[in-house]
Amino acid sequence: MQLLEVHVNLLRIVIAPYLPTPHPMSSTGCISKVSQTWTPWLGITVMIVKAGPHKGYKAVVKNVLPGQTTSSNPRLEIQFQHLNSSSPFKIITVDYDDVVEST
Amino acid sequence: MPSRLFFLFEQSKHPLILTSTIPRPQEWVFEEDEQIVICSSKKEGTITAIEMMHAEVQLANGEGTISVPLHDLCKVFVAGDSVSIRSGALNGRTGLVVSVNDDIAYIVDNSLEGGIPYIHSGDSIQVFIIRY
């Protein structure tokens, strides 16, 4: 494991990436690693289809919030990709059912 | 000035240097709304504005706003924070803060291929510390 020792003033808080529960250890005792393929929605471009001010805009999935009380259950944190000088690259939270994968 | 020179000046403890407003290390990055602690007074606050040599800091507990030299600021992080390194030799790397000792943060690097390894409580692990 690599531990980086860095002065705090070189750092910036970022949104924690969504990491699902990793698989248990293999029978060989090797340390399994969290694979990027286990976060299938991250980085996917979606289009908002729910009626409202954001309908039709494209965004990229930045985080998945499982176990929500909404009917669609998971919610998604998505980041707009279009230019908006007042709130550039704004991140909003939407229901899973509010978006479809964009081609 | 480069942080290497900054820390050499700081370690000299020369009275003229200690009383002067020296520039911050060029690698340090500050942004508004960041939580900081003032190194000299140990007071905590939030950056409200950044100028060339100083930052306006809103002190915690309603103690008002003061101007503080940038080189006297340290950002506040706690274990579990997800961070990215914004400058220096490790620019672009991301990870999780596991501990903070004074002005040094120890980060588990998750920007390498495979991300953070899954570790069972009974595992024996070897840790390599990379200092920059």
gemmi code that builds the backbone of each chain (N, CA, C; Angstrom):
import gemmi

chains = {
    "A": [
        ("MET", (0.858, -1.193, 0.000), (0.000, 0.000, 0.000), (0.892, 1.241, 0.000)),
        ("GLN", (0.484, 2.211, -0.781), (1.291, 3.429, -0.880), (0.651, 4.540, -0.058)),
        ("LEU", (1.410, 5.067, 0.887), (0.928, 6.161, 1.719), (1.691, 7.415, 1.318)),
        ("LEU", (0.972, 8.427, 0.919), (1.625, 9.664, 0.495), (1.686, 10.632, 1.677)),
        ("GLU", (2.837, 11.235, 1.858), (3.015, 12.224, 2.928), (3.095, 13.588, 2.261)),
        ("VAL", (2.064, 14.379, 2.423), (1.944, 15.613, 1.648), (1.582, 16.771, 2.570)),
        ("HIS", (2.143, 17.937, 2.295), (1.768, 19.132, 3.050), (0.297, 19.452, 2.780)),
        ("VAL", (-0.415, 19.814, 3.848), (-1.867, 20.008, 3.715), (-2.224, 21.122, 2.727)),
        ("ASN", (-1.331, 22.092, 2.544), (-1.669, 23.207, 1.663), (-1.537, 22.856, 0.183)),
        ("LEU", (-1.150, 21.625, -0.104), (-1.133, 21.170, -1.493), (-2.421, 20.424, -1.833)),
        ("LEU", (-3.330, 20.330, -0.868), (-4.509, 19.473, -1.041), (-5.776, 20.278, -1.229)),
        ("ARG", (-6.743, 19.602, -1.801), (-8.069, 20.187, -1.957), (-9.088, 19.073, -1.756)),
        ("ILE", (-10.177, 19.415, -1.065), (-11.249, 18.433, -0.864), (-11.924, 18.148, -2.205)),
        ("VAL", (-12.164, 16.880, -2.467), (-12.930, 16.511, -3.650), (-14.092, 15.631, -3.227)),
        ("ILE", (-15.060, 15.505, -4.115), (-16.203, 14.644, -3.816), (-15.728, 13.208, -3.786)),
        ("ALA", (-16.065, 12.515, -2.707), (-15.615, 11.130, -2.574), (-16.225, 10.279, -3.675)),
        ("PRO", (-15.400, 9.530, -4.358), (-15.945, 8.674, -5.413), (-16.789, 7.563, -4.824)),
        ("TYR", (-17.795, 7.134, -5.564), (-18.664, 6.045, -5.115), (-17.938, 4.730, -5.266)),
        ("LEU", (-17.796, 4.007, -4.163), (-17.157, 2.699, -4.211), (-18.094, 1.680, -3.582)),
        ("PRO", (-18.594, 0.727, -4.341), (-19.461, -0.279, -3.759), (-18.668, -1.221, -2.861)),
        ("THR", (-19.385, -2.009, -2.084), (-18.709, -2.966, -1.216), (-17.893, -3.935, -2.055)),
        ("PRO", (-16.616, -4.058, -1.776), (-15.785, -4.943, -2.598), (-16.073, -6.402, -2.314)),
        ("HIS", (-15.664, -7.259, -3.233), (-15.812, -8.687, -3.028), (-14.972, -9.119, -1.836)),
        ("PRO", (-15.397, -10.200, -1.170), (-14.571, -10.714, -0.079), (-13.259, -11.264, -0.610)),
        ("MET", (-12.366, -11.574, 0.318), (-11.058, -12.071, -0.092), (-11.182, -13.388, -0.841)),
        ("SER", (-10.304, -13.587, -1.762), (-10.306, -14.836, -2.503), (-9.764, -15.955, -1.625)),
        ("SER", (-10.001, -17.185, -2.061), (-9.575, -18.337, -1.259), (-8.060, -18.436, -1.183)),
        ("THR", (-7.369, -17.777, -2.125), (-5.912, -17.849, -2.116), (-5.303, -16.908, -1.085)),
        ("GLY", (-6.147, -16.073, -0.487), (-5.627, -15.159, 0.523), (-5.064, -13.891, -0.056)),
        ("CYS", (-5.120, -13.744, -1.377), (-4.598, -12.518, -1.985), (-5.534, -11.355, -1.675)),
        ("ILE", (-4.973, -10.186, -1.608), (-5.783, -9.005, -1.376), (-6.453, -8.618, -2.687)),
        ("SER", (-7.796, -8.681, -2.686), (-8.494, -8.262, -3.892), (-8.539, -6.747, -3.938)),
        ("LYS", (-8.681, -6.218, -5.113), (-8.676, -4.770, -5.270), (-10.021, -4.288, -5.786)),
        ("VAL", (-10.381, -3.078, -5.370), (-11.612, -2.480, -5.862), (-11.388, -2.101, -7.310)),
        ("SER", (-12.108, -2.735, -8.179), (-11.912, -2.499, -9.598), (-12.782, -1.350, -10.078)),
        ("GLN", (-12.271, -0.628, -11.027), (-13.071, 0.454, -11.604), (-14.324, -0.100, -12.269)),
        ("THR", (-14.314, -1.367, -12.681), (-15.471, -1.920, -13.367), (-16.629, -2.149, -12.412)),
        ("TRP", (-16.432, -2.015, -11.132), (-17.503, -2.193, -10.168), (-18.304, -0.918, -9.965)),
        ("THR", (-17.960, 0.123, -10.635), (-18.703, 1.370, -10.540), (-19.211, 1.708, -11.930)),
        ("PRO", (-20.153, 0.897, -12.420), (-20.503, 0.978, -13.835), (-21.150, 2.291, -14.247)),
        ("TRP", (-21.770, 3.016, -13.320), (-22.458, 4.238, -13.728), (-21.557, 5.462, -13.702)),
        ("LEU", (-20.464, 5.403, -13.011), (-19.613, 6.594, -12.915), (-19.072, 6.968, -14.285)),
        ("GLY", (-19.172, 8.241, -14.604), (-18.636, 8.717, -15.870), (-19.575, 8.564, -17.045)),
        ("ILE", (-20.746, 7.930, -16.806), (-21.715, 7.748, -17.888), (-22.407, 9.081, -18.171)),
        ("THR", (-22.564, 9.412, -19.437), (-23.302, 10.616, -19.810), (-24.795, 10.293, -19.866)),
        ("VAL", (-25.565, 11.099, -19.176), (-27.010, 10.890, -19.129), (-27.724, 12.151, -19.591)),
        ("MET", (-29.005, 11.968, -19.950), (-29.837, 13.117, -20.317), (-31.008, 13.180, -19.348)),
        ("ILE", (-31.320, 14.384, -18.891), (-32.427, 14.551, -17.953), (-33.734, 14.537, -18.742)),
        ("VAL", (-34.637, 13.642, -18.347), (-35.912, 13.512, -19.067), (-37.091, 13.976, -18.229)),
        ("LYS", (-36.850, 14.237, -16.961), (-37.941, 14.708, -16.115), (-38.293, 16.146, -16.483)),
        ("ALA", (-39.583, 16.434, -16.548), (-40.026, 17.782, -16.888), (-39.508, 18.770, -15.859)),
        ("GLY", (-38.981, 19.873, -16.329), (-38.443, 20.887, -15.420), (-37.413, 21.720, -16.131)),
        ("PRO", (-36.767, 22.626, -15.404), (-35.820, 23.545, -16.039), (-34.593, 22.857, -16.639)),
        ("HIS", (-34.296, 21.656, -16.178), (-33.097, 20.971, -16.653), (-33.395, 19.929, -17.716)),
        ("LYS", (-34.654, 19.782, -18.101), (-34.998, 18.733, -19.054), (-34.225, 18.912, -20.366)),
        ("GLY", (-33.657, 17.820, -20.849), (-32.926, 17.845, -22.110), (-31.440, 18.081, -21.963)),
        ("TYR", (-31.026, 18.554, -20.788), (-29.593, 18.803, -20.601), (-28.848, 17.490, -20.363)),
        ("LYS", (-27.618, 17.461, -20.837), (-26.771, 16.290, -20.616), (-25.855, 16.529, -19.415)),
        ("ALA", (-25.548, 15.442, -18.732), (-24.688, 15.533, -17.550), (-23.948, 14.222, -17.386)),
        ("VAL", (-22.933, 14.260, -16.551), (-22.122, 13.060, -16.307), (-22.326, 12.607, -14.856)),
        ("VAL", (-22.507, 11.321, -14.673), (-22.722, 10.772, -13.329), (-21.419, 10.869, -12.526)),
        ("LYS", (-21.505, 11.539, -11.384), (-20.336, 11.704, -10.531), (-20.396, 10.848, -9.272)),
        ("ASN", (-21.614, 10.480, -8.864), (-21.732, 9.699, -7.635), (-23.072, 8.995, -7.639)),
        ("VAL", (-23.158, 7.879, -6.951), (-24.397, 7.131, -6.807), (-24.725, 7.053, -5.328)),
        ("LEU", (-25.960, 7.411, -4.992), (-26.382, 7.422, -3.591), (-27.385, 6.290, -3.392)),
        ("PRO", (-26.944, 5.123, -2.949), (-27.861, 4.003, -2.775), (-28.689, 4.152, -1.502)),
        ("GLY", (-29.731, 3.341, -1.402), (-30.525, 3.283, -0.179), (-31.320, 4.535, 0.096)),
        ("GLN", (-31.830, 5.194, -0.947), (-32.613, 6.405, -0.759), (-34.081, 6.047, -0.535)),
        ("THR", (-34.843, 6.994, -0.030), (-36.248, 6.729, 0.262), (-37.140, 6.981, -0.939)),
        ("THR", (-36.586, 7.462, -2.017), (-37.394, 7.742, -3.198), (-37.837, 6.441, -3.859)),
        ("SER", (-38.875, 6.547, -4.700), (-39.424, 5.344, -5.327), (-38.395, 4.667, -6.227)),
        ("SER", (-37.521, 5.470, -6.811), (-36.516, 4.877, -7.699), (-35.337, 4.307, -6.925)),
        ("ASN", (-35.351, 4.498, -5.593), (-34.295, 4.062, -4.673), (-32.980, 4.799, -4.891)),
        ("PRO", (-32.074, 4.363, -5.760), (-30.813, 5.119, -5.822), (-31.024, 6.508, -6.412)),
        ("ARG", (-30.228, 7.433, -5.960), (-30.206, 8.766, -6.561), (-28.814, 8.981, -7.139)),
        ("LEU", (-28.728, 9.907, -8.030), (-27.478, 10.135, -8.739), (-27.039, 11.587, -8.566)),
        ("GLU", (-25.755, 11.787, -8.348), (-25.187, 13.129, -8.407), (-24.599, 13.291, -9.806)),
        ("ILE", (-25.109, 14.272, -10.525), (-24.666, 14.451, -11.908), (-24.134, 15.861, -12.104)),
        ("GLN", (-23.183, 15.988, -13.004), (-22.548, 17.279, -13.266), (-22.854, 17.702, -14.690)),
        ("PHE", (-23.437, 18.899, -14.815), (-23.766, 19.412, -16.143), (-22.505, 19.630, -16.972)),
        ("GLN", (-22.634, 19.446, -18.248), (-21.500, 19.604, -19.148), (-21.600, 20.865, -20.006)),
        ("HIS", (-22.803, 21.468, -20.035), (-22.959, 22.654, -20.894), (-22.382, 23.893, -20.208)),
        ("LEU", (-22.063, 24.884, -21.025), (-21.483, 26.108, -20.492), (-22.555, 26.929, -19.789)),
        ("ASN", (-22.262, 27.332, -18.579), (-23.169, 28.184, -17.824), (-22.299, 29.081, -16.955)),
        ("SER", (-22.195, 30.337, -17.348), (-21.253, 31.230, -16.671), (-21.648, 31.500, -15.225)),
        ("SER", (-22.940, 31.423, -14.913), (-23.360, 31.723, -13.542), (-23.069, 30.574, -12.589)),
        ("SER", (-23.142, 29.354, -13.070), (-22.820, 28.211, -12.206), (-22.146, 27.134, -13.055)),
        ("PRO", (-20.875, 27.333, -13.345), (-20.184, 26.410, -14.244), (-20.083, 25.006, -13.661)),
        ("PHE", (-20.379, 24.038, -14.497), (-20.232, 22.619, -14.133), (-20.932, 22.303, -12.806)),
        ("LYS", (-22.163, 22.772, -12.726), (-22.962, 22.589, -11.514), (-23.259, 21.105, -11.298)),
        ("ILE", (-23.263, 20.691, -10.033), (-23.605, 19.315, -9.679), (-24.964, 19.321, -8.972)),
        ("ILE", (-25.885, 18.486, -9.465), (-27.188, 18.371, -8.819), (-27.461, 16.905, -8.515)),
        ("THR", (-28.441, 16.676, -7.653), (-28.842, 15.312, -7.314), (-30.214, 15.039, -7.920)),
        ("VAL", (-30.329, 13.934, -8.622), (-31.590, 13.583, -9.283), (-31.952, 12.143, -8.930)),
        ("ASP", (-33.238, 11.830, -9.158), (-33.670, 10.441, -8.995), (-33.157, 9.612, -10.163)),
        ("TYR", (-32.991, 8.345, -9.894), (-32.543, 7.425, -10.942), (-33.485, 7.465, -12.141)),
        ("ASP", (-34.802, 7.602, -11.870), (-35.784, 7.566, -12.951), (-35.837, 8.870, -13.749)),
        ("ASP", (-35.149, 9.901, -13.282), (-35.216, 11.201, -13.953), (-34.276, 11.305, -15.149)),
        ("VAL", (-33.416, 10.313, -15.325), (-32.422, 10.402, -16.395), (-32.411, 9.121, -17.220)),
        ("VAL", (-31.932, 9.255, -18.439), (-31.679, 8.084, -19.285), (-30.257, 8.205, -19.813)),
        ("GLU", (-29.681, 7.070, -20.134), (-28.328, 7.099, -20.665), (-28.336, 7.780, -22.015)),
        ("SER", (-27.394, 8.679, -22.200), (-27.321, 9.425, -23.451), (-26.365, 8.727, -24.409)),
        ("THR", (-26.716, 8.745, -25.659), (-25.861, 8.084, -26.654), (-24.880, 9.088, -27.238)),
    ],
    "B": [
        ("MET", (7.889, 31.790, -4.049), (9.137, 31.041, -4.017), (8.828, 29.550, -3.866)),
        ("PRO", (9.732, 28.701, -4.317), (9.505, 27.263, -4.153), (9.439, 26.890, -2.672)),
        ("SER", (8.656, 25.877, -2.351), (8.488, 25.504, -0.942), (9.808, 25.072, -0.318)),
        ("ARG", (10.716, 24.512, -1.136), (12.013, 24.103, -0.600), (12.747, 25.309, -0.007)),
        ("LEU", (12.730, 26.436, -0.732), (13.371, 27.650, -0.221), (12.609, 28.211, 0.971)),
        ("PHE", (11.269, 28.153, 0.877), (10.446, 28.698, 1.958), (10.801, 28.041, 3.283)),
        ("PHE", (10.898, 26.716, 3.282), (11.174, 26.016, 4.537), (12.616, 26.252, 5.007)),
        ("LEU", (13.537, 26.505, 4.083), (14.896, 26.860, 4.500), (14.906, 28.207, 5.227)),
        ("PHE", (14.165, 29.185, 4.644), (14.041, 30.479, 5.320), (13.412, 30.305, 6.692)),
        ("GLU", (12.349, 29.507, 6.734), (11.615, 29.327, 7.982), (12.484, 28.665, 9.048)),
        ("GLN", (13.284, 27.696, 8.627), (14.117, 26.971, 9.585), (15.267, 27.834, 10.110)),
        ("SER", (15.608, 28.883, 9.371), (16.712, 29.735, 9.811), (16.369, 30.465, 11.106)),
        ("LYS", (15.052, 30.716, 11.330), (14.580, 31.410, 12.540), (15.194, 32.796, 12.701)),
        ("HIS", (15.649, 33.364, 11.588), (16.240, 34.702, 11.668), (15.142, 35.709, 12.021)),
        ("PRO", (15.439, 36.620, 12.972), (14.394, 37.567, 13.404), (13.817, 38.396, 12.263)),
        ("LEU", (14.667, 38.793, 11.326), (14.170, 39.589, 10.204), (13.186, 38.793, 9.355)),
        ("ILE", (13.472, 37.534, 9.177), (12.581, 36.695, 8.370), (11.288, 36.422, 9.123)),
        ("LEU", (11.417, 36.183, 10.428), (10.224, 35.876, 11.214), (9.261, 37.053, 11.282)),
        ("THR", (9.811, 38.275, 11.197), (8.934, 39.444, 11.296), (8.498, 39.964, 9.941)),
        ("SER", (9.036, 39.441, 8.885), (8.664, 39.940, 7.556), (7.545, 39.089, 6.947)),
        ("THR", (6.876, 39.665, 5.975), (5.819, 38.939, 5.273), (6.417, 38.310, 4.026)),
        ("ILE", (6.876, 37.115, 4.182), (7.479, 36.434, 3.030), (6.375, 35.815, 2.192)),
        ("PRO", (6.631, 35.648, 0.889), (5.594, 35.059, 0.033), (5.309, 33.616, 0.427)),
        ("ARG", (4.122, 33.180, 0.129), (3.796, 31.777, 0.368), (4.552, 30.912, -0.640)),
        ("PRO", (4.806, 29.638, -0.316), (5.378, 28.739, -1.312), (4.475, 28.675, -2.542)),
        ("GLN", (5.075, 28.723, -3.698), (4.279, 28.815, -4.924), (3.411, 27.574, -5.152)),
        ("GLU", (3.761, 26.458, -4.504), (2.970, 25.246, -4.692), (1.673, 25.263, -3.873)),
        ("TRP", (1.591, 26.106, -2.867), (0.410, 26.110, -2.013), (-0.776, 26.706, -2.764)),
        ("VAL", (-1.915, 26.090, -2.604), (-3.123, 26.579, -3.269), (-4.205, 26.807, -2.215)),
        ("PHE", (-4.814, 27.973, -2.293), (-5.913, 28.299, -1.378), (-7.136, 28.691, -2.196)),
        ("GLU", (-8.297, 28.389, -1.647), (-9.545, 28.775, -2.286), (-10.493, 29.305, -1.225)),
        ("GLU", (-11.429, 30.113, -1.690), (-12.428, 30.653, -0.766), (-13.261, 29.511, -0.183)),
        ("ASP", (-13.728, 29.729, 1.030), (-14.579, 28.781, 1.780), (-13.813, 27.586, 2.328)),
        ("GLU", (-12.505, 27.588, 2.195), (-11.747, 26.478, 2.769), (-11.530, 26.709, 4.271)),
        ("GLN", (-11.574, 25.605, 5.019), (-11.330, 25.655, 6.454), (-9.825, 25.704, 6.694)),
        ("ILE", (-9.395, 26.633, 7.522), (-7.957, 26.769, 7.782), (-7.712, 26.960, 9.273)),
        ("VAL", (-6.462, 26.793, 9.659), (-6.040, 27.169, 11.003), (-4.854, 28.120, 10.839)),
        ("ILE", (-4.829, 29.151, 11.642), (-3.721, 30.104, 11.590), (-2.572, 29.523, 12.419)),
        ("CYS", (-1.446, 29.287, 11.772), (-0.340, 28.565, 12.419), (0.153, 29.293, 13.674)),
        ("SER", (0.252, 30.625, 13.606), (0.845, 31.369, 14.713), (-0.073, 31.429, 15.929)),
        ("SER", (-1.374, 31.554, 15.693), (-2.302, 31.708, 16.819), (-3.130, 30.466, 17.088)),
        ("LYS", (-3.070, 29.499, 16.170), (-3.847, 28.255, 16.285), (-5.358, 28.486, 16.229)),
        ("LYS", (-5.766, 29.669, 15.749), (-7.200, 29.934, 15.627), (-7.710, 29.359, 14.308)),
        ("GLU", (-8.941, 28.858, 14.340), (-9.527, 28.276, 13.136), (-10.479, 29.261, 12.490)),
        ("GLY", (-10.654, 29.090, 11.184), (-11.558, 29.976, 10.474), (-11.776, 29.515, 9.051)),
        ("THR", (-12.433, 30.395, 8.281), (-12.759, 30.084, 6.890), (-12.256, 31.204, 5.998)),
        ("ILE", (-11.641, 30.855, 4.897), (-11.148, 31.867, 3.958), (-12.336, 32.509, 3.246)),
        ("THR", (-12.408, 33.830, 3.301), (-13.489, 34.528, 2.607), (-12.995, 35.265, 1.367)),
        ("ALA", (-11.707, 35.605, 1.335), (-11.148, 36.270, 0.151), (-9.636, 36.046, 0.138)),
        ("ILE", (-9.093, 35.999, -1.067), (-7.654, 35.753, -1.208), (-7.027, 36.886, -1.998)),
        ("GLU", (-5.945, 37.445, -1.447), (-5.193, 38.478, -2.148), (-3.789, 37.942, -2.446)),
        ("MET", (-2.924, 38.843, -2.926), (-1.595, 38.402, -3.348), (-0.789, 37.794, -2.195)),
        ("MET", (-0.788, 38.487, -1.067), (0.036, 38.038, 0.067), (-0.792, 37.629, 1.277)),
        ("HIS", (-2.051, 38.043, 1.307), (-2.886, 37.805, 2.481), (-4.194, 37.131, 2.085)),
        ("ALA", (-4.862, 36.623, 3.107), (-6.220, 36.117, 2.925), (-7.103, 36.715, 4.014)),
        ("GLU", (-8.339, 36.992, 3.642), (-9.312, 37.407, 4.639), (-9.882, 36.145, 5.269)),
        ("VAL", (-9.808, 36.083, 6.587), (-10.237, 34.866, 7.287), (-11.344, 35.211, 8.272)),
        ("GLN", (-12.465, 34.511, 8.105), (-13.578, 34.639, 9.054), (-13.309, 33.660, 10.190)),
        ("LEU", (-13.009, 34.197, 11.356), (-12.657, 33.331, 12.473), (-13.883, 32.593, 12.996)),
        ("ALA", (-13.643, 31.402, 13.506), (-14.728, 30.618, 14.095), (-15.187, 31.288, 15.393)),
        ("ASN", (-16.353, 30.891, 15.865), (-16.926, 31.398, 17.114), (-17.217, 32.898, 17.054)),
        ("GLY", (-17.443, 33.407, 15.837), (-17.861, 34.796, 15.707), (-16.836, 35.818, 16.155)),
        ("GLU", (-15.570, 35.524, 16.013), (-14.525, 36.463, 16.449), (-14.190, 37.497, 15.387)),
        ("GLY", (-14.937, 37.487, 14.281), (-14.730, 38.512, 13.273), (-13.822, 38.059, 12.142)),
        ("THR", (-13.506, 39.028, 11.267), (-12.681, 38.732, 10.097), (-11.340, 39.444, 10.230)),
        ("ILE", (-10.277, 38.740, 9.941), (-8.945, 39.336, 10.004), (-8.176, 39.005, 8.727)),
        ("SER", (-7.124, 39.774, 8.471), (-6.249, 39.527, 7.332), (-5.017, 38.767, 7.820)),
        ("VAL", (-4.724, 37.661, 7.171), (-3.629, 36.793, 7.624), (-2.685, 36.529, 6.447)),
        ("PRO", (-1.359, 36.617, 6.669), (-0.426, 36.259, 5.578), (-0.659, 34.817, 5.133)),
        ("LEU", (-0.578, 34.599, 3.846), (-0.852, 33.259, 3.304), (0.091, 32.201, 3.865)),
        ("HIS", (1.346, 32.619, 4.141), (2.297, 31.617, 4.631), (1.993, 31.183, 6.053)),
        ("ASP", (1.041, 31.885, 6.718), (0.695, 31.560, 8.098), (-0.559, 30.684, 8.170)),
        ("LEU", (-1.035, 30.213, 7.019), (-2.271, 29.427, 6.985), (-1.968, 27.955, 6.754)),
        ("CYS", (-2.748, 27.125, 7.393), (-2.710, 25.683, 7.125), (-4.140, 25.207, 6.954)),
        ("LYS", (-4.369, 24.443, 5.901), (-5.710, 23.919, 5.678), (-6.031, 22.840, 6.710)),
        ("VAL", (-7.322, 22.688, 6.965), (-7.769, 21.713, 7.966), (-8.374, 20.503, 7.255)),
        ("PHE", (-7.833, 19.339, 7.544), (-8.383, 18.087, 7.023), (-8.519, 17.109, 8.181)),
        ("VAL", (-9.417, 16.167, 8.014), (-9.571, 15.112, 9.021), (-9.524, 13.771, 8.311)),
        ("ALA", (-9.258, 12.741, 9.082), (-9.212, 11.393, 8.518), (-10.546, 11.073, 7.849)),
        ("GLY", (-10.450, 10.539, 6.642), (-11.652, 10.202, 5.893), (-11.949, 11.170, 4.772)),
        ("ASP", (-11.311, 12.342, 4.797), (-11.524, 13.302, 3.711), (-10.989, 12.733, 2.404)),
        ("SER", (-11.750, 12.927, 1.354), (-11.288, 12.568, 0.019), (-10.630, 13.801, -0.593)),
        ("VAL", (-9.390, 13.674, -1.012), (-8.637, 14.852, -1.442), (-7.933, 14.594, -2.774)),
        ("SER", (-7.585, 15.685, -3.413), (-6.708, 15.599, -4.576), (-5.519, 16.516, -4.330)),
        ("ILE", (-4.387, 16.129, -4.880), (-3.175, 16.935, -4.750), (-3.142, 17.898, -5.926)),
        ("ARG", (-3.049, 19.199, -5.625), (-3.244, 20.227, -6.649), (-1.950, 20.772, -7.230)),
        ("SER", (-0.822, 20.452, -6.656), (0.436, 20.965, -7.210), (1.580, 20.137, -6.673)),
        ("GLY", (2.749, 20.437, -7.175), (3.923, 19.690, -6.744), (4.136, 18.438, -7.565)),
        ("ALA", (5.052, 17.609, -7.086), (5.449, 16.421, -7.841), (4.317, 15.413, -7.983)),
        ("LEU", (3.366, 15.435, -7.041), (2.270, 14.456, -7.071), (0.985, 15.070, -7.598)),
        ("ASN", (1.084, 16.160, -8.309), (-0.091, 16.860, -8.828), (-1.011, 15.895, -9.581)),
        ("GLY", (-2.296, 15.931, -9.215), (-3.278, 15.094, -9.900), (-3.615, 13.816, -9.171)),
        ("ARG", (-2.790, 13.414, -8.220), (-3.089, 12.186, -7.490), (-4.246, 12.439, -6.522)),
        ("THR", (-5.033, 11.421, -6.271), (-6.157, 11.535, -5.351), (-6.061, 10.441, -4.304)),
        ("GLY", (-6.760, 10.632, -3.206), (-6.722, 9.612, -2.177), (-7.553, 9.982, -0.971)),
        ("LEU", (-7.451, 9.138, 0.041), (-8.177, 9.338, 1.292), (-7.188, 9.697, 2.397)),
        ("VAL", (-7.528, 10.730, 3.149), (-6.690, 11.112, 4.282), (-6.874, 10.074, 5.388)),
        ("VAL", (-5.773, 9.514, 5.872), (-5.865, 8.549, 6.965), (-5.429, 9.168, 8.294)),
        ("SER", (-4.569, 10.174, 8.231), (-4.208, 10.881, 9.457), (-3.555, 12.207, 9.095)),
        ("VAL", (-3.552, 13.103, 10.060), (-2.918, 14.410, 9.872), (-2.035, 14.681, 11.076)),
        ("ASN", (-0.795, 15.023, 10.809), (0.147, 15.327, 11.879), (0.713, 16.719, 11.626)),
        ("ASP", (0.262, 17.679, 12.432), (0.607, 19.088, 12.216), (0.189, 19.513, 10.805)),
        ("ASP", (1.163, 19.852, 9.950), (0.802, 20.323, 8.611), (1.038, 19.248, 7.545)),
        ("ILE", (1.207, 18.025, 7.973), (1.431, 16.931, 7.038), (0.237, 15.972, 7.069)),
        ("ALA", (-0.292, 15.668, 5.876), (-1.399, 14.709, 5.767), (-0.869, 13.414, 5.177)),
        ("TYR", (-1.349, 12.307, 5.713), (-0.986, 10.989, 5.204), (-2.173, 10.476, 4.405)),
        ("ILE", (-1.909, 10.144, 3.151), (-2.996, 9.848, 2.209), (-2.782, 8.468, 1.593)),
        ("VAL", (-3.845, 7.679, 1.601), (-3.815, 6.425, 0.853), (-4.130, 6.760, -0.596)),
        ("ASP", (-3.195, 6.480, -1.457), (-3.316, 6.840, -2.874), (-4.331, 5.920, -3.542)),
        ("ASN", (-5.384, 6.513, -4.120), (-6.345, 5.684, -4.859), (-6.371, 6.027, -6.342)),
        ("SER", (-5.366, 6.780, -6.787), (-5.361, 7.160, -8.202), (-4.593, 6.165, -9.048)),
        ("LEU", (-3.993, 5.182, -8.395), (-3.291, 4.169, -9.171), (-4.295, 3.159, -9.717)),
        ("GLU", (-3.896, 2.381, -10.685), (-4.784, 1.396, -11.276), (-5.231, 0.397, -10.214)),
        ("GLY", (-6.538, 0.159, -10.148), (-7.058, -0.781, -9.165), (-7.618, -0.103, -7.934)),
        ("GLY", (-7.321, 1.164, -7.751), (-7.879, 1.883, -6.624), (-7.304, 1.425, -5.298)),
        ("ILE", (-8.099, 1.651, -4.243), (-7.651, 1.284, -2.900), (-7.831, -0.219, -2.704)),
        ("PRO", (-6.798, -0.934, -2.239), (-6.970, -2.366, -2.047), (-7.933, -2.665, -0.917)),
        ("TYR", (-8.673, -3.754, -1.060), (-9.566, -4.208, -0.003), (-8.738, -5.007, 0.994)),
        ("ILE", (-8.778, -4.597, 2.249), (-7.917, -5.218, 3.250), (-8.767, -5.823, 4.354)),
        ("HIS", (-8.550, -7.085, 4.606), (-9.239, -7.767, 5.699), (-8.549, -7.402, 7.007)),
        ("SER", (-9.330, -7.424, 8.089), (-8.762, -7.000, 9.380), (-7.588, -7.878, 9.807)),
        ("GLY", (-7.532, -9.104, 9.312), (-6.443, -9.993, 9.721), (-5.223, -9.926, 8.814)),
        ("ASP", (-5.287, -9.099, 7.782), (-4.181, -9.044, 6.831), (-2.959, -8.361, 7.424)),
        ("SER", (-1.815, -8.837, 6.998), (-0.582, -8.143, 7.332), (-0.209, -7.304, 6.119)),
        ("ILE", (-0.015, -6.024, 6.302), (0.277, -5.163, 5.161), (1.590, -4.436, 5.385)),
        ("GLN", (2.208, -4.099, 4.285), (3.436, -3.314, 4.342), (3.139, -1.956, 3.736)),
        ("VAL", (3.487, -0.925, 4.449), (3.159, 0.429, 4.008), (4.430, 1.135, 3.559)),
        ("PHE", (4.378, 1.714, 2.375), (5.492, 2.513, 1.872), (5.097, 3.980, 1.952)),
        ("ILE", (5.888, 4.755, 2.640), (5.581, 6.178, 2.765), (6.425, 6.949, 1.764)),
        ("ILE", (5.724, 7.742, 0.948), (6.413, 8.567, -0.043), (6.322, 10.015, 0.407)),
        ("ARG", (7.476, 10.598, 0.679), (7.495, 11.971, 1.196), (7.789, 12.949, 0.071)),
        ("TYR", (7.023, 14.036, 0.039), (7.269, 15.131, -0.900), (7.149, 16.453, -0.189)),
    ],
}
model = gemmi.Model(1)
for chain_id, residues in chains.items():
    chain = gemmi.Chain(chain_id)
    for i, (resn, *xyz) in enumerate(residues, 1):
        res = gemmi.Residue()
        res.name, res.seqid = resn, gemmi.SeqId(i, " ")
        for name, pos in zip(("N", "CA", "C"), xyz):
            atom = gemmi.Atom()
            atom.name, atom.element = name, gemmi.Element(name[0])
            atom.pos, atom.b_iso = gemmi.Position(*pos), 0.0
            res.add_atom(atom)
        chain.add_residue(res)
    model.add_chain(chain)
structure = gemmi.Structure()
structure.add_model(model)
structure.setup_entities()
